[in-house]
């Protein structure tokens, strides 16, 4: 799997994150709706930044082939085992707690995946910035999971 392939997966992951958060926003109201809309917007921005990284290197004659076989093999296996099964599921969790937990899992998996991508991109700074922002998403989701407004939802509550 080439660097270009790995970046294409990252774009797909971010697009799926956007869709997921928008679906949650459609089911939510008030501050929670805004929270999910903000996360969706940031995921869309991450996809655009990964696209910019691809464009930056598309004229590089080595772009289609630059890779680190160990890194790309691990990243490909990780994406197939953990990321794709989650983003390919069309079903939404039935509870708010379940939805936030799923979002946290995907954010964690994305961070792990992007840490591998940064090892093969000639300039890792843009990927490192996205990783930092994904960690911030994870922090915000964790805070939301333990916040008082979420504690009003029982495990069986709908979003």
Secondary structure, 3 states (H helix, E strand, C coil): CCHHHHHHHHHHHHHHHHHHHHHHHHHCCHHHHHHHHHHHHHHHHHHHHHHHHHHHHCCCCCCCCCCCHHHHHHHHHHHHHHHHHHHHCCCCCCCHHHHHHHHHHHHHHHHHHHHHHCCCCCCCHHHHHHHHHHHHHHHHHHHHHHCHHHHCCCCCCCC
